[in-house]
Amino acid sequence: MISLENTQKISKEFGSPFFLVDEKKIKENIDLFNDTFSEYKGKFILGYSVKTNPLVGILKIMKKYGVVSECASSIDIESSLTAGYKYSDIVYAGLFKSHETLNNSVTNNIKLINIESLQEAKELYEICKKNEKKIRVGIRIAFPSKTGIKSMMGITYDRFGNSIKMGEAFKVADYIAERKDYFEIEGLHCHPGSNIKSSKIYKIAIDKLYDVNEYLINKHNIEIKLINIGGGVGIKEVKFYSLFDYGFSTLFKIFGKKYEINENNFSQKKVLSEVVQYLNKKFSKRKNFPDIMMEPGRALIGNALDIYCSVVLKKETESGNWLIIDAGTNILSILTLLTEQHEVLTSSTIKEKKTYSIAGPLLYSSDIIARNLKLNLTKEKDFIVIKAVGAYFGSQSSNFLFPRCSNVLMTELGEFKLIERKETTGDVLLRSIDL
Ligand SMILES: Cc1ncc(COP(=O)(O)O)c(C=O)c1O
């Protein structure tokens, strides 16, 4: 947490709430991947999943440290180009790729397009033919995961990429391999989930990619150069509710208590080292080790942003003592909040403690950030800091009732610099005026 003096200064100048981006943390996160993968016997390519937080100021930092941009839409691509990336540094991978964006990617010689379906492969082939351009492609393989609380809610990963079980992966592989005039198969890709805290899931993904590669070798004599095992690495600062945790936290809420998820033994370094060892073993039979790519989002940016909010109102009701802050689920996405636990701090230094629930300023009942936290006695105009909100919060924020907030960078030298200003009401109305 930065000093109260700096918090007051920044919120006065750039508005409250504000996201604070810590460049030093981003660099440490990048180093952890590169250092761990230095044990891999082939080449390692680190990408950044831009949609996790596509701020141009963040992309500039990623570019500075040699991280490849992995884009899922034209917004991601345009943000990357604005940050100084070239098409030749960009991997394009997304469930729906618009015709126009595919066309631009082909004509500008994008580094790689990861193909999601046979339908997309056919569309892309026509685009290449029309433009007389041969391009490098990867095939995204679906990860058949069915675990965790999200999948119980019907939220699964199996529609992303091409299913091995349903045969789609092999159909796409055949289609591409038989069209060498416009396609060069460079990669196989599988993104196995989010907030993963064990190497087991990556080992399943690696086995799947290996099997498709064997198929390509045996049937088409094609040995894949690039194996991309996606993103998804968890961070220790964000605790993810398991079904068990969810049940207990609901019970605790009923009794006015806070439930703490216990995940103390998670280490990113350990998980990644196990992945590296597995890759070294798995590909040891090959003449050349393939290049390995990862494109984490959360693990590069999640713990590098905190949000600083002001207490705008205090209320004592029959359900507890409420601190109403100026950031609600307009800025901190409700689905993410329901599945993750984030540390919350107060700027108050009063030693006396009180139990508070924290809610946003929106006019619906689920606009709740946290329940039953024991904090120092907090008053209006104090600041509440919600930690490790770099992944998916800013990019999914909306201007429901209030404009989106600013992002301020704390540089490696400890200086503060605005990298995205607060939205104005004028920005919000811009699309309606002049019609
Ligand atoms: C293809 C792909 N790669 C990488 C990521 C980043 O995931 P995470 O932020 O969990 O690392 C995602 C997120 O959904 C994704 O779809």
PDBQT file of the ligand as one rigid body, heavy atoms in Angstrom, charges set to zero:
ROOT
HETATM    1  C1  LIG A 501      -6.282 -18.557 -24.989  1.00  0.00    +0.000 C 
HETATM    2  C2  LIG A 501      -6.036 -17.936 -23.689  1.00  0.00    +0.000 A 
HETATM    3  N1  LIG A 501      -4.765 -17.752 -23.287  1.00  0.00    +0.000 NA
HETATM    4  C3  LIG A 501      -4.479 -17.164 -22.104  1.00  0.00    +0.000 A 
HETATM    5  C4  LIG A 501      -5.466 -16.720 -21.256  1.00  0.00    +0.000 A 
HETATM    6  C5  LIG A 501      -5.090 -16.074 -19.964  1.00  0.00    +0.000 C 
HETATM    7  O1  LIG A 501      -5.531 -16.784 -18.878  1.00  0.00    +0.000 OA
HETATM    8  P1  LIG A 501      -5.016 -16.406 -17.402  1.00  0.00    +0.000 P 
HETATM    9  O2  LIG A 501      -5.316 -14.963 -17.179  1.00  0.00    +0.000 OA
HETATM   10  O3  LIG A 501      -5.768 -17.282 -16.510  1.00  0.00    +0.000 OA
HETATM   11  O4  LIG A 501      -3.539 -16.643 -17.396  1.00  0.00    +0.000 OA
HETATM   12  C6  LIG A 501      -6.816 -16.906 -21.620  1.00  0.00    +0.000 A 
HETATM   13  C7  LIG A 501      -7.896 -16.493 -20.720  1.00  0.00    +0.000 C 
HETATM   14  O5  LIG A 501      -9.033 -16.837 -20.814  1.00  0.00    +0.000 OA
HETATM   15  C8  LIG A 501      -7.103 -17.526 -22.873  1.00  0.00    +0.000 A 
HETATM   16  O6  LIG A 501      -8.359 -17.707 -23.287  1.00  0.00    +0.000 OA
ENDROOT
TORSDOF 0
